[in-house]
Amino acid sequence: MAGLCLIAFFLPLSEFIISAAIFMLLTNWFAELNFKTKFKRLFEDKSVLIFLLIFFVHIIWLINTHNFGYALKDIRIKLPLLALPVIFATSFKLNYKQIYLICVFFIFGVLISSVVGVLMHHRELFSQGDFNVRQLSVFISHIRLSLMSSFSIMLIIYFWAKKIFITNIYLKIFSFTILLWFLIFLGLVEGFTGIFALLTAGIFVILLKGFYSKNINSKIAFISLGVLIPVISFWGVFNEIRHFYKPTADNTLLEVTAGGNNYFHDTTVCMLENGNPVYINICEKELHWAWAKRSNVGLDKTDSKGNPILHTLIRYLASKGLPKDAEAVLSLHDEDIMNIENGITNYRFAQPKIISDRVYEIIWQLDYYLKGGNPSGHSLSQRIEYLKYGLILSYRYFFNGTGTGDIDDAFKALYIEKKSELEPQFRHRTHNQFITFFASFGVFGFLLIIIGMFYPIFKNLENLNWSFFSFMIIIILSMFSDETLETATGVAFFSFFYCLFIWGRENQVENK
């Protein structure tokens, strides 16, 4: 129990302590001896052996690997996929109170990780300057922490529904405060993967509750709510798209500035800011001398993000619906000048971002990318490029795969071969766990992994509850937008809760 609680608590806090705690469990496992009984349990439960295929595929596909350094590193990261299922499946089973006590340790670990991040960066977060929200996750990837926050919310809701631990009004208030904090944190960290996974898991639970409810009024209410949430979400996104293309200014092509200088227009560049075309009504001559009156940073320099400050100024003026001339620059407030120097391209991003701002950024990236813009530095359009190259590799290595250690080298070579527009520092792998598995191990290795991942669920279906399915929905959705099982934290998070819920507890039916 000490080892399990350590892993749960430090999942969002420390890779080193997670590894030490797993080693602690292994040491305990060997010290218990009784190997005959343990191996008998292991080989009696075929679902454990099939799950181990996920790890052993990585071993088998060393056959066609050339980069053994990378392969051994990858196998080391995947070791929890071997150790944890064996430990859970062959050890004494835990009861429900022990299982959910472990979950409580996990929730408090996530709480500490998120609070520490906000406390360390609260000044930058609530200042008017630009701030990278990834820094709010101090100990692990912000994507992984957003997933853990989402799962923590689902666990708290499960505790409410089953009246586990939360037995009086004070604990209800305390748990609700924690839940509310996690929701706020997801918004602050812009954890779109976590938010989407949370919404999907929540809808699943609501619909499940509706389908199994015997009261007709409750059934209608839950099913209606489960349908209404995605409808409202899609309507919100649709509204953001509609507003994105709705200009906030007239945008008539002007000929001469108030100072008598000619405007320049480039209608071939279709970049928009708040619905306004960026590269129209530009008088660069006036921009230079007017900017010199407002800022000590030359217009031929770069902003704090390393982008040409002239480009940032033009986009910022477009976001306000202003022509790009001296009169517009002189009308800006001092805060606007600071925003431009800090690399803020749209005035709406000067304040702490909200979810609608992040949706705007996503729409902007897609619009710019689909119009032929360079995807470098834009997270969503880069992911589309990664997916494209991942599919090419999956096709090329359809049967054999690249091998356990060669996927990274294969991506690098393909970027060079295709003369990718992505700048070298942005050339990463596919950010899709399923495509990574397919490209690495080919169709046969991919199918073995999928069977290993899902067969134990169907085999143990009657002993699983919706807290586990919430976890799996969050994990699977994360695998479509990230390589969840390619990092030590991601592997530990997946394998720990997967094995805990499937093989770690007694096979008893919960109180309905």
N, C-alpha and C positions, 0 to 999 in steps of 0.2 A: 504493500500500500504506500509506503514511503517513496519508493521509486516511481510508482505510477503518479502520485500526487506531485512529485518533483517535475516529471515530464510535463504534466498538464499545466502546472503553474508557469514553467519557464518556456513553453512553446512560443509565446510572443516576446520573450525577453532575452534568451541566450542559447545560441546553438551549442556552445561548449558544454553548458550544464545539461542540456538535453542528451548529448552524447555520453556524458559522465553518468547520467541517470540510467540510460539504456545499458551501459556497461555494468552498472550496479545490479540491474535486473538479471543480466546474464550471469554475473558472479553468484547471485542468489540462486539462480536456476541450476547451476552446476553444483553449488554447495548442498542443495537439497538431495542430490544423487537420485536414486530410484529411476534410473534411465529406462529400465525395461518397461515400466508402467507408462512413462512419458512417451516413448516411441510407439507403444501400443495405441495410446490415445491419438497420437499424430497420424498414424496410418489407418486408423479406423475412420477418421473424419476426412473424406476425400476432398471436401471443400477447401481445407487448409492446403493440401498438396496442390490443388489447382490454382489457388491464389499465389503460391510460390513460383508459378510459371512467370509472373511478372518480373521477378528477380532473375530467374535462371535463363530467360530469353537474353538478358544482357550478357550472361556468361557464354551461352551458345554462340552468339553472334560476334564473339571475339575471333571466330574462325576467319572472317573476311575483313578484320580490322588491321589498319596499318599504324595508326596513331595510338599506341598502347599507353602512353602517358596520360592522354585524355580519357581513354577507356577505363583505366584503373581508378582515376579520379571519379568518374561517373559511377562506377560500381561501388566505391566507398560511400558516396552520397546515398546510394540505393540500399545500403546494408539494413536499415530499419525494416525494409520490405521482407527481409529474411528473418531477422531476429525476433521482431515483435509478434508475428503470427505464430511462430513456434512456441514462444514463451506463453502467450495467452492460451493457445490451444492445448498445451500440455500441463498447465498449472491448475491449481484449485480455482473454482469459479467464484466470482464476486456476486454478492446480492445487490439488489437495486439501490439500497441506501449507500453502499460503497461506490457503486458506479456513479451516482449523482453527486456524492461528495467529491469525487475526482473532478467532475464537471464544474463544481463550485470553485475549486482551486484554479481551474482553467479560466473561468470568468474573471476572477480577481487578478490573474496574471494579465489578461487583456486590458482590464481596467487600469492597472498600474502602468502598463506600456503606453496606453493612449493618453493618460493624464500627464505622465512625465514629458511626453513629446510636446503637448500643448503648453505646459508650464515653461519648458525650456525655450520655446519660440513664440510665446504669447505677444511679445512686443513687435516682432516682425509680422506676425499673423494679422494683427489688428492695426498695423500702420498702413499708410497710403502707398508705400513702395511695393515693388514686385516681390513676391515670396514664393519659393518652390514648396508646395504643400507636401512633397515627399519627405521633407525634413521633419514633419510631425511624427513620423515613425522612426524613432531613434535606434531601435534595436534590430528590427527586421524590415523587409520590404513593405512599403505602404500598401501594396496590393494584398500581400499575405495578411497584414494586420486588419485590413478592411474585411477580408473573408472571415477572420476569426471574430471580429466584432459582430458581423451578421449572424454567425453561428451562436455567439453568446446571447444575442437577442432572442433567437429561437429557443435556446435552452431556458432562458428566464420565462418565456411564455409557456413553455412546457411545464416548468415548475408551478406556475400559477394554475394551469389547467388541472394538474394532477395533485395539487396541494402538497408538493414536496418541499420541505424546509420552510416555505413561506406560509407560516401558520397563524400570524397575528398581524394587526394593522401596521405595527412599526416595521416589520419585515416587508410588508407589501409596499409601504412608502419607500423604504430603502431600495428594494429591488426595482421599483418603477423609476426611481431617480437614476439608477445605473443604466437601465434600459434607455431612458431619455438621453443620457450622456452618450451612449453608443450611437444613437441616431444622429445627435449633433456632431459627433466625431466623424461619422461617415460623410456628412455634408462638408465638414472642414477639410478633410483629407481628399475630398473629391473621389472617393472610392466607388467609381461607377460600376466596377465589376462586383463589388460587395453589395452595393445598393440593388443592382439588377438581380443578383442571386437571392438577396433577402426578399425582394418583392415576389420572385418566382416561388421560393420556398413558402412564403406566407400564403400566396394564392393556393398552392398545393394543399396546405394544411386546412385552409378555410373550406375548400371544395370537398376535401376528405371528410371533414366534420359534417358538412351538409349532406353528403351522400349516405353517411352512416347514421345520421340523426333519425330517431323514430318519430319525433314530433314534427308534424307537417309544417308548422309555422317556422320552427328552427331550421328545417331543411330548406325552405324557400329563402329565408333570410341569409343563411350562410352561402348558398349557391349564388344568390343575387349579388352578395358582396364580393364573392370570388370572381364573378364576371365583371362587376363594376370597376374594380381596381385596375385591371389592364385597360379597360375602355377609357377611364380617366387619364391613365398614364399616356396612352397613345394620343389622346386628344391634346394633352399638354405638349407633347413633342410636335404634333401637327401645327399647333398654334405658334410654337417657336420657329418652325420652318416658314410659316406664313409671314411672321414678323421679320424674319431674316431678309426676305426678298422684298419687303415693303419699304421703299425709300422714306427717309425722314426729312428730305429736302427736295427742292425742285430739280436740281441737277441739270439745268439747261446749260448747253455748251456756250460759254461766254467768249467774247473776242478780246476785249481790252479791259485791263484792271483800272481801278480808280486812279492809279498813278500814270496811266497812259501806256502801260506795257502789254504786250501780247500774251495771251494764255496759250498753253500747250495742252493738247489732248491726245491720249493714246487709248483708243477704244478697243484695241486688240487685246489688252490686258483686262480680263473680266473680274478682277478682285473687287470684293464688296466689303464695306464696313457699315453695319446698320442699314443695309439696303442701298447705300450710296456707292456709285462707282468711284474707285480710288484714284485712277490716273486720268482724271479730266480736270479742267480749269486749274492748271498748274502754271505758275510763273516763278521759275526757279531763281531767277535774278533777284526778285523781291524777297523770296524766302531767305536768301543768304543774308542780306543786309538787315532785314527785320529780326531774324533769329539772333544775329550778333548783338542787337540791342537788348535782347531778353535773356541770353544765356552766355556763360563763359566757355561752354563746350562748342567747338566749331562744328558747323553743319557737315564738314567733310570728315568728321570723326565718327566713332561708333558709340552706341548707347551702352548701358551697363550689361546688356545681354550679348554684346558683340555684334549687333546688327547696325548697318549704316543709319545714322541718326536722321538723315534726310528722308529715308524711306519710312522710318517710324513717325516722323513729323507729318508726312503726307497722309499716312493712314489715320493718324489721330485726328487731323483736320477733317478728313472724310467722315470719320465716325460722328463728328459734330455737325455734319452737313454743310461745312464751310468751304469756300474756294481756297485754293492754296496760294495765297498772296500775302503781301505785307500787312494789309488791313486785318486779315484773319489772325496772323501771328501776334500782332500787337493787341488784339482783343482777348487773347488767352490770359487766364489767371496764372499766378505764380505756381499754384499747385499743378496746373496743366503742364507747365514747363518742366517741373520736377518729374512728372509722370513720363514725359517723352524722354528725358535724360535717363530714366530708369528702364526704358525699353517697353513701356506700356503703349500698345498700338491702338487701344480703344478706350475712351473715357469711362465706359461702364465697368472696366476692370480695375479702376483706381481704388475702389473700396473692396473690402473683403468679399471674396467670390461666394456666390450662392449657386445652387444647382442649375438654375436657368442660365447663368453665365457659362457654366461648363457645357451645357447643351448647345449654347451658341457657338462655343469654340469647336465642338464636334461638327456642327453643321458647316461652319466656316472652313474647316479642314477638308471635309468631303467636297464642298463646292469648289474650293481651290484646286484640289487634286484632280477632280473629274474634268476641270477645264485645262488640264495639262500642267499644273503647277508642280514644282519640286517638292516631294514629300519629306525631305530632310528636316528633322527637328519637330515634326508634327506627329504626335503619338498615334493617332488613328490612321492617317494615310500611310505612315510607315508600316503599321500592322497589315494593311492591305498589300503592300509590297512584299512583306515577309511571307504572307500567306501565298502570294503568287509564286514566289521562288520556292517555297516549301512544296507546293503542288507539282512544280516542274521536277524537283528532285524525287518526289514520290513516284512520278511517272517513269523517270529514268531508272530508278532502282526498285522497280515494282516487285520483283520476285526476291532478290537477295538483300536489299537494303544497303546502306552505306557501311554498315558495321557499327559496333558499339561506340568506337572512339572517333569515327571519321565524319560524323554529321557536321561538326563545326567547320572542318576543312572543306567539305563539299559546298557549304553555303558560301564561304569566302571565294572559292574558285568560280562558282556560278555568278557571283556579283561581278567579278572581273570579266568573265566570258561575255555576259550580257551587257557590259558597260552601263551598269546601273547608275541612275541619277543620284542615288543615295550617297551622301558623303561618307568617307571611310568610317568615321566615328559612329555613324548610325546604322552600319551594316551588321545586323544581328540575325538570330535565327527566327523561326517562323512564329513564335509566340502562340503556338497552338499545340497542346500536348499530343493530341491524336495524330496530327500531321507529322510531328517530330518522331513519334513511334513508327509511323508508316514508312517515312523516309529512312529511318535508321535500320529497321528490321524487315522491311518488305511486307507483302500482304500476309505471309504465313506467321511471321513474328507478331505482326499487329493483331491478327485474329487470336493468337495465343494469349496476348496481354488482355484483350477485351474479354475473352472467356475467363481468364484468371480474375479479372476485376468484378465481373457481374455474376458468375456462377454461384459463388458463396452466398450472394444476396438472395437468389431464388431458392437455394438449398435451405436457407435458414429463415425464410420469409415469415413464417408464423411466429417467430420469436423476436421480430423487429418491430419497433414502434416509430411514430412519426418524427421523433427527435433524430433518429438515425437517417430517415429519408430526407429530412431537412438538410442534414449534413451532406448527404450524397448529392443533392441538388446543387448546393453551394459549390462543392468540389467539382462536379462535372461541368457546370457552367464556367467555372474559372479555367478549366482546361481548354475551353474554346477560345479564350482570349489571352491565355498565358501558359507557359510551360511549368505547370504547378509541381510536377515531379522531377524537375531538373535542378532544384535547390534543396539544401539540407533541411531547411525549415518546412518547405512544402511537403517533402517526403515524410518527415516526422509527423506533421499535422494529419496527413491523409492516413498513414499506416496506423498511427496510434488510435484514433477514434474509430476507424474501420474495424480494427481487431478488438478493441474494447467492447464495442456494441455487438459484434457477431460471435466472437469466441470467448470474451472475457467474463460473461455473466451466466448465471444459472438459467437453464431452459424452463422458465416458469412464466405463466401468463400473468400480465399485470392486471390490477384491478380495473375493470372496464370503466 
